[in-house]
Amino acid sequence: YLVGGLAWVIPSMVVICAGRERVFGFMARRFEAARGRARRDGAFIAELLCTLPVEEGMKWWVHHGRDDQRRPPHDPRRNWSLGTIISVQQQRFAVRTQTLAGLSEVHWIPMAGHTNKADELL
């Protein structure tokens, strides 16, 4: 019980002794410093995804960048469209997506852009 009680009391004591603003500032600086790490982690994950083989029939997200305000802020469909790979060539592949009006669009994506290294993505 002593360890469990200390786990609840110590954070409160730190805030009381140091002050809310000081503790908040310290934690905010810690999270701000972690943003660089988050970007590197994101680039690394993107590089891993780019090593996947591209095959017809696979689902693929295509960036449209329209900032669709009908979607919530963190919904990927706000700036991305989910499509299906319909053709794979040596240098590029085609993805078919649907527009907001229900029309079909074909996007050609270069294979070179598909295989970026994490350092290039940053």
Contacts in CASP RR format, 6 or more apart in sequence:
PFRMAT RR
TARGET T0000
AUTHOR 0000-0000-0000
METHOD contacts of the structure
MODEL  1
YLVGGLAWVIPSMVVICAGRERVFGFMARRFEAARGRARRDGAFIAELLC
TLPVEEGMKWWVHHGRDDQRRPPHDPRRNWSLGTIISVQQQRFAVRTQTL
AGLSEVHWIPMAGHTNKADELL
14 23 0 8 1.000
15 23 0 8 1.000
39 122 0 8 1.000
40 118 0 8 1.000
40 122 0 8 1.000
42 121 0 8 1.000
43 118 0 8 1.000
43 119 0 8 1.000
43 121 0 8 1.000
43 122 0 8 1.000
44 118 0 8 1.000
46 116 0 8 1.000
46 118 0 8 1.000
46 121 0 8 1.000
47 116 0 8 1.000
47 117 0 8 1.000
47 118 0 8 1.000
47 121 0 8 1.000
50 113 0 8 1.000
50 114 0 8 1.000
50 115 0 8 1.000
50 116 0 8 1.000
51 115 0 8 1.000
54 60 0 8 1.000
54 85 0 8 1.000
54 88 0 8 1.000
54 93 0 8 1.000
54 111 0 8 1.000
54 114 0 8 1.000
55 85 0 8 1.000
55 88 0 8 1.000
56 85 0 8 1.000
56 86 0 8 1.000
56 87 0 8 1.000
56 88 0 8 1.000
57 84 0 8 1.000
57 85 0 8 1.000
57 86 0 8 1.000
58 84 0 8 1.000
58 85 0 8 1.000
59 82 0 8 1.000
59 83 0 8 1.000
59 84 0 8 1.000
59 85 0 8 1.000
60 82 0 8 1.000
60 83 0 8 1.000
60 84 0 8 1.000
60 85 0 8 1.000
60 95 0 8 1.000
60 109 0 8 1.000
61 76 0 8 1.000
61 80 0 8 1.000
61 81 0 8 1.000
61 82 0 8 1.000
61 83 0 8 1.000
62 80 0 8 1.000
62 81 0 8 1.000
62 82 0 8 1.000
62 83 0 8 1.000
62 95 0 8 1.000
62 97 0 8 1.000
62 107 0 8 1.000
62 109 0 8 1.000
63 79 0 8 1.000
63 80 0 8 1.000
64 79 0 8 1.000
64 80 0 8 1.000
64 81 0 8 1.000
64 97 0 8 1.000
65 79 0 8 1.000
65 80 0 8 1.000
66 79 0 8 1.000
67 78 0 8 1.000
67 79 0 8 1.000
68 77 0 8 1.000
68 78 0 8 1.000
68 79 0 8 1.000
68 100 0 8 1.000
69 78 0 8 1.000
71 77 0 8 1.000
71 78 0 8 1.000
72 78 0 8 1.000
81 97 0 8 1.000
81 98 0 8 1.000
81 105 0 8 1.000
82 97 0 8 1.000
83 95 0 8 1.000
83 96 0 8 1.000
83 97 0 8 1.000
83 98 0 8 1.000
84 95 0 8 1.000
84 96 0 8 1.000
85 93 0 8 1.000
85 94 0 8 1.000
85 95 0 8 1.000
86 94 0 8 1.000
86 95 0 8 1.000
86 96 0 8 1.000
86 106 0 8 1.000
87 93 0 8 1.000
87 94 0 8 1.000
88 94 0 8 1.000
90 111 0 8 1.000
91 110 0 8 1.000
91 111 0 8 1.000
91 112 0 8 1.000
92 108 0 8 1.000
92 109 0 8 1.000
92 110 0 8 1.000
92 111 0 8 1.000
93 108 0 8 1.000
93 109 0 8 1.000
93 111 0 8 1.000
93 114 0 8 1.000
94 106 0 8 1.000
94 107 0 8 1.000
94 108 0 8 1.000
94 109 0 8 1.000
95 106 0 8 1.000
95 107 0 8 1.000
95 109 0 8 1.000
96 104 0 8 1.000
96 105 0 8 1.000
96 106 0 8 1.000
96 107 0 8 1.000
97 104 0 8 1.000
97 105 0 8 1.000
97 107 0 8 1.000
98 104 0 8 1.000
98 105 0 8 1.000
99 105 0 8 1.000
END
